[in-house]
Amino acid sequence: MAATNEDYDALLTELLADTNNMRDKYDEFSQFMEIKIAEFVLERKLLAPSLGQLTRDLAVTNAQRSQIQAELVKLTNEVERLKLLVETLTTQRNNAKNRVLEYESTRLYRLSNRLSRFIRRSLQSK
């Protein structure tokens, strides 16, 4: 029984030593965490004004982006309208050119040109 008491005492001593080591590690960890929390709070206080400014800047930027997006949509619609107008006007121009070419290729037009040249020459010679 003496051996069991000695073993019991040894285990108890070892357990107390481990408990003290754990308490010391816990205290070190607590101090470390308190320091880190204090640093975090200090940095947060220092960054709070710039964070507020950045938040306001972000709001302004988002408003500007929305405005630019609206202008882009408006301009895109205007460009599409102008493309359609150019296409319509180009078609009208081409049709007019074709009509003029058809007219100029007629016999009556060529005869009237010859006649007008002849009249101009005869008037100049007098």
C-alpha positions in Angstrom: 0.0 0.0 0.0 2.9 2.3 0.6 3.8 2.0 -3.1 0.3 3.1 -4.1 0.4 6.1 -1.8 3.8 7.1 -3.2 2.4 6.7 -6.8 -0.7 8.6 -5.7 1.5 11.4 -4.3 3.7 11.5 -7.4 0.7 11.6 -9.7 -0.9 14.4 -7.5 2.4 16.4 -7.6 2.7 15.9 -11.4 -1.0 17.0 -11.8 -0.4 20.1 -9.7 2.7 21.0 -11.7 0.8 20.5 -15.0 -2.1 22.6 -13.6 0.4 25.4 -12.6 1.9 25.2 -16.1 -1.5 25.5 -17.7 -2.4 28.4 -15.5 0.8 30.2 -16.4 0.1 29.6 -20.1 -3.4 30.8 -19.7 -2.2 34.0 -18.0 0.4 34.5 -20.8 -2.3 34.0 -23.4 -4.7 36.3 -21.6 -2.0 39.0 -21.5 -1.3 38.5 -25.1 -5.0 38.7 -26.0 -5.4 41.9 -23.9 -2.5 43.5 -25.7 -3.9 42.5 -29.1 -7.3 43.8 -28.2 -5.9 47.1 -27.0 -3.9 47.4 -30.2 -7.0 46.6 -32.3 -9.1 49.2 -30.4 -6.3 51.8 -30.9 -6.0 51.1 -34.6 -9.8 51.2 -34.9 -9.9 54.6 -33.3 -7.2 55.8 -35.6 -8.9 54.3 -38.7 -12.5 55.3 -37.8 -12.3 58.8 -39.4 -10.7 57.5 -42.6 -13.2 54.7 -42.7 -16.0 57.2 -42.5 -14.4 59.3 -45.2 -14.0 56.2 -47.4 -17.6 55.3 -46.8 -18.7 58.7 -47.9 -16.4 58.6 -50.9 -17.8 55.2 -51.9 -21.4 56.6 -51.7 -20.4 59.5 -53.9 -18.6 57.2 -56.3 -21.7 54.9 -56.5 -23.9 57.9 -57.2 -21.6 59.1 -60.0 -21.5 55.6 -61.4 -25.3 55.5 -61.5 -25.4 58.9 -63.2 -22.8 57.8 -65.7 -24.7 54.6 -66.4 -27.9 56.6 -67.0 -26.0 58.9 -69.4 -24.5 55.9 -71.1 -27.9 54.4 -71.7 -29.2 57.7 -73.0 -26.2 58.1 -75.4 -26.5 54.6 -76.6 -30.1 55.1 -77.5 -29.2 58.4 -79.2 -26.4 56.6 -81.2 -28.9 53.9 -82.3 -31.3 56.5 -83.4 -28.6 58.3 -85.4 -27.5 55.1 -87.0 -31.0 54.5 -88.1 -31.3 58.0 -89.4 -28.0 57.7 -91.3 -29.2 54.4 -92.8 -32.4 56.0 -93.9 -30.7 59.1 -95.4 -28.2 56.9 -97.2 -30.9 54.8 -98.7 -32.8 58.0 -99.8 -29.5 59.4 -101.3 -28.8 56.2 -103.2 -32.4 56.1 -104.5 -32.1 59.7 -105.7 -28.7 58.9 -107.4 -30.3 56.0 -109.2 -33.2 58.1 -110.4 -30.7 60.8 -111.7 -28.7 58.1 -113.5 -31.8 56.7 -115.0 -32.9 60.2 -116.1 -29.5 61.0 -117.5 -29.4 57.8 -119.5 -32.6 58.7 -121.4 -32.6 59.8 -125.0 -34.6 62.9 -124.3 -32.0 64.2 -121.7 -29.1 63.7 -124.1 -31.0 65.5 -126.9 -31.8 68.4 -124.6 -28.1 68.7 -123.6 -27.1 68.8 -127.3 -29.7 71.3 -128.0 -28.7 73.6 -125.1 -25.1 73.4 -126.2 -26.0 74.2 -129.7 -28.1 77.2 -128.6 -25.3 78.5 -126.3 -22.8 78.3 -129.2 -25.1 80.0 -131.6 -25.9 82.8 -129.1 -22.2 83.3 -128.4 -21.3 83.6 -132.1 -23.7 86.5 -132.6 
